[in-house]
């Protein structure tokens, strides 16, 4: 099993454990107010909703953590062993490398802009190999299926998602939002204080949460598989430079 998949499964296990807890609590609530052993008072309906809302935060954490690792794995693979030159990279990934080396998306003074250009020029003149670099991911809090598709296109990664999973992630769940869009929206509203945790889970059941979790996690698993295949097949290199797939 790869490091990417290991990391994904680790975060997924946390989500699954929390879902199991919520399921037990909801089952107990059908028999009367659920109560934690040793507690003076049972869990209130308000507290249940607060606990339900927290799953959206966990799911978003899974998505963002997974995408961060996927993107970092691409740049690490391109710099692995300093085996590749800038000319060996695909146009898409070379753009990302230039963006990082030349700091094209950072506000710089004229002198610092010149210094960044000199670093890039020296790298090319001396035919230096690709070293560690970062790929700009964009602002936090914005990961959904559309953002994932966009970064995949930017990296030249032909992300392929099975038809069933694709239809499920695009199908509206609530407020005309698919599962990924709903998780992102609720996470941001909770983070910015636009809604309370109680409001977030109003009229929500554990089965509703399970349905959203299934759609999100199945989609993210295929995203991980897509990034792994891209790296394993050296998709970041021009075809003539690609070694045999590992």
N, C-alpha and C positions, 0 to 999 in steps of 0.2 A: 504494500500500500504506500502511496506517495505521501510526502509531507503535506501537500495541499489537501488531499483527501483526509488525512489524519486530523488536520486542524479543523476542517469542516465538520467531521464526525464528532469531534470534541465539543464544539459549540452546539451541534444538533442534540447531543446527549443531554445537555443542560435544558434545552427546550422541551425535550421529551419527558424529562424528570419533572419539570414544572407542570406540564399538561397532566401527567399522572396524578400529581397532588391536587390540581383543580378538579379532576374527574372524581376523585375520592370525596372531596369536600362537597361537590354538587350532589353526589349520590346520598351523602349523609343529610344534606339539606332537605331532601324529599321526605325524610323521616322526622324532621324537626330541625330547629336551628343547630347547625354543626358546632361542635365544641372541641377545642384542643385540650387534651388531658392536662389537668392541673390548672387550667385557666378559670377565673372566677365567672366570666361571662362567655356566652356562645359567640361565634362569629356573626356579626350583623350583616344585613343585606348590603349596607354601604361598604363594609369591609370586603365582602365578596366581590363587589364590582371593582374595587381598587385592585384586588389581587388579579382579577381577570384582565384589567387594563395593562398590567405589567407584562403580559405576554407579548403585546405589540412592541414593547421596548426590547424584549429579548429577541424577537424575530428580526427587528431592525439591526440589532447588534450582530446577529448571525450574518445578515446580508452585507453590512459594511465591512465587518472583519474578514469575510470571505473574499470580497472584492479587493480589499487592500492587499491580502496575501497573493491573490491571483496576479495582480498588476506588478507587485514587487517581484514575483517569481519570473515574470517575463524579462525585466531589466537585469535580474541576477543571472538568468540563463544567457543573455546576450553578452554579459561581462565575464562569464565563467572561464577561468583560466587565462583570461586576456588573449583568447585565441582568434578573435575576430577584429577586423578593421572596420571603420565606418562605411567603407564602400561595400562591405559584405552584407550589410543590413538591408532589409527591404526599404523602399521609399518611406513607408509608413513609420517604421521604427527609427529610421535615420532622422526623420523629422522630430521625433521625441528626444532623440539624443542631442540634436542641435539645440532644441528648445532648452534642454538642461544645461549644456555646456555654455551656450551663448547667453543664457538667462533672458531669453527674448520676452518672457511674460512676467518680468519683474521690473518694478519701477527703479531705475538706476540713474545716477548722475552721469553726465557726459563722459567723465573720466572712467568711471566704473563700467560704462557701456563699452568704451574703447578697450579696457582691460579684458572684458569677457570676449570681445571679438578677437583680440590677440591670442588668447588661450585657444580658441577654436582654430584660428589660422595655424598656430604652432602645431597643434595636434595633427592637422591635415598635412602640413609641409613635412613633418617628421615621420609621417605614416605610423603614428602611435596606435596601439590596439585600444579597443573599447575597454575602459575601466568602469568602476562602479558609477552608476548614474541612477537618477530617479525619474519616474514618469509622473507627470502632473495628473492628479486624479480629479481635481476640481474641488469645489466646496463640499464640506461635510453635510450630512442630513438630506442628501438628494438622490440616494440610490433607490431606483426602482427598475423595472424591466426595460423601460425606454433608455435610462441612463446606462444600463449594462450593455444594451445593444449598441449605443453610441460609442462607448469606449472600445467595444470589440471592433467596430468599423475603423475607428481611429488607429488601432494597433494592427490593422490588416488581418484580423482574426475572423475567419468565416464561421461565426457561431451558429451551430446547428442544434435546434431543439426539436424533440419529437412532436408530432402533430397533436397528440393528446395533451401533453404538458403545455404546449404553446397555446392551445385553445383555452385550457383551464386558467392560465395566468392572465389571459387577455379578457376573459369573461367578467363582466361587472359583478361585484359582490355587494357593494353599498355605495350610494352617492355617485353612481356611474364610474366607480373606480374598481379596477381589478385588484387581486389580492396584494400584489407588490405595491401598487399605488396607494391602497388603503393603509397598509402598514407604514409606509413613508409619511403619509398625511397625518395619521394619528400620532405617530412618534413625534413629528415636528410640533403638532398642536400641544401635546403634553409637555414637550421640552420648552416651548415658548410660553406656556401658561394660558393658551387660548381656550382650552377646555380643562375641566377637572378630571381626575381619574375616575370619579363616579360617573360623570357624564359620558366619558369615553366608552364605558362598558354598559351603557343603558340598553336594556332589551337584548343583551348578548348572552348566549348560552355557551357552555363548554364545547358543545358540538359545533357551534359557529366558529369558535377559536380553532378547533381541530381542523375544520374544513380549510380555513385560511392557512394554517400551518402546513397542511399537506400540499397545497398549491405552491406555497413559497419554497418549501424545502425540496420538493421534487424539481422545481425549476432551477434552484441554486445548485443542486447536485449535477444537473446537466451542464450548467455553466462551468462548474469545476472540471467536469470531464472535457469540456471544450478547450479550456485553457491548458489542461494537462496534455491533450493531443497536440495542440499548437506548439507547446514547448518540446514535447518528445519528438515531433517531426521537424524541429528547427524551422518553424514557420516564420520566425523573425529574420531569417537569412534569405538572400536571393537564391533561387533554385539551384544554380550551379555551385553554390558553396555549401549546400546542405549535406552533412554526412548521412550515413544510413540511420534511419530512425532507431532510437534506443528502445 
